[in-house]
Amino acid sequence: MNIIFGNTLESLPSNYITLELDTIKMAQSDQNIIAYCLVEDIPLAEFSKLDTNRTNHKSLIEQYKKQNWQFCLDMIEQLIGAWAGQVDSFYNDLKIRIETLQKHPPGPDWDGTIVK
């Protein structure tokens, strides 16, 4: 898995599988940058699950931004191992983030953006 940022996505051929990961805001800027992963080397056996996995991942990111924690935790369990395990480190990190956010709710204005 490779990580790409923002405008780089537009330069990739449409046959590449890209998944949104996080929205990042640099502290000294008011511009948000979206980080994506470029998934490569998917086993042939997983091709029948590509659309479902892509939809599930998109739903995970959408519901994360809406603070629907239980949905996210359930979806992470379904997605672990997908993409030949290439995105598992992100899913595991997101799970830890969500568990922390459950204990310390971020408030109604939070949108999932990470400030660096």
Secondary structure, 3 states (H helix, E strand, C coil): CEEEEHHHHHHCCCCCEEEEEEEEECCCCCCEEEEEEEECCCCHHHHHHHHHHHHHHHHHHHHHHCCCHHHHHHHHHHHCCHHHHCCHHHHHHHHHHHHHHHHCCCCCCCCCCEEC
